[in-house]
Amino acid sequence: MSPIAITSASAIEDQSQEMFPKSLSSTISKTLLNGTRAGSGSRLLSTRASKILSSLNLPTDTNQSIPGVFDGTKWLGSGEELVSKCPATGEILGRVRGGTVAETQAAIKASFEASKLVRQMPAPKRGEIVRQIREALLSKVDELGDLVSLEMGKIKSEGRGEVVEFIDVCDYATGLSRSMKGNVLPSERPEHVIYENPNPLGVVGILSAFNFPVAVYGWNLTIALVTGNATIWKPAPSTPLSSIAVTKLIQPVFEKNGLPAAAAALVCGGVDVGKTLVGSADVPLISFTGSEKVGKEVGKAVQDRFGKAILELGGNNAVIVDEDADLGLALQGVLFAAVGTAGQRCTSTRRLLLHRSISAEFLSRLLKIYDSTHPTNQLLVGDPLNPSTLIGPLHNQAAVEKYESTLAGITSRGGEILTLRSGRIEGGDFGVEDKGNWVWPVVARPQKDDPCWKEETFAPILYVQEFDTLEEAIEINNSVPQGLSSSLFTSNVQSMGKWLGPDGSDCGIVNINVGTSGAEIGAGFGGNKSTGWGRESGGDAWKQYVRWSAATVNYSSKLPLAQGVNFGIQG
Ligand code: UN1
């Protein structure tokens, strides 16, 4: 695939500032940009980016505006321009035109109309559509995975893993389409019966975050569809290409099966688009993933119109390593959950609680890996598309700044950085393109009352402190506003029981001898407290995507009243 030339002079100037700041030959990493040249008078998209984009039928001319709204029949968009930037290189991957308020309203209307046809279709047929969506995803699992890596910045196997997670939940939803059920309950009255019936809601609005630009949509789309709803998706403004690629891939499945493709409408955009969706009475359920701050606003706005909300907000997840833990196992669990996805999962481990008796040994083993420069035993930071890399870049510069200010705050308040390396990695001395968002993963020991313990910083920073008893560790685990994920490493069956029970972890995910991140789709995913109480994907999550009705049915010729009430009048 040859690199694409951009012809407009202003775009050339724009991009030369964005992509190649100083001396071209010295600053561009050969690995990252794969040998692409920029000739004078034209600007080129890197070969590797072009390859990935074109394999998914996305435009490779970054001067061209890509329509970011799909209303089921056409692609359009005349709202805000969203720039998709590669977090590893700073390269502009595409310019997407988001929706206006009017275009969002029109897409909601199209999705609403589609929902009437979805709900009439028998559930197993809807399940068959989801099965075909699975096949479409499988046909592009590597390409889509690479796009996630390119646009979000997570490493190759995690990018692919996201698509696999979408595929897995398709399987789950297809099965669900033949097994989700209501209830038949005994009535206290003769010749009466009570039913509890699930029926579709209508349109489900899905607002997803940059860190899981594909899988979280998958959780919602599949469950919403099999339960008989249409969907409208607003992705994060910084990952529009992943959402356009997914929508293009699945759109033909609807058309082939006689359903309007507006059953999976897409509106890329900014705050206006989000507010329009969240405020719309035609979108009875909003499923929102994002920060606690925005989630609080979304929750209030949805409540204000008596809609339903599934909120998937911040996590501040702890791992407890008890005195009887298998330390090797715990080490592996902590490493993946703390530095995987560069600490940008809602489920990433942020707090490490170590029993005082094993703390010194565990920390020395952990720090040895964080500090290692040995090629076979290091947490390799670098190009996310290189299969050996373990830590990719942060998603954007704002995240790097937040990482820096968090560390500066901890040290200024008397905390300590335990790792040899910390801070931003400059391109020059790291051998990567200096527009990438690179940081060192850090282990820190903040003061015990430092405010950082109660906040989620989306970066690879792990806070450590010791405890003496499991009760104390559980209390620390539960002492934060958030309640998403938690793990206990132990071999003591009594500790396990305690951890899982009423005096145990107050989180939505309560693991034993498994890290805090990387949940499978089978269980309901979500958290308690300021994480928002929502549940998505497996378990009983589907029950939130329907309206429930209790139906008392009388098949006798009398009308007795419940609770023995006597109302002496004949009709
Ligand atoms: C998220 O970070 O928003 O459990 C979702 C996990 C993934 C999903 C994370 N399966 O880490």
Residues whose N, C-alpha, C, O or C-beta is under 5 A from the ligand:
A	BS01	UN1	F212 Q344 R345 C346 T347 S517 G518 A519
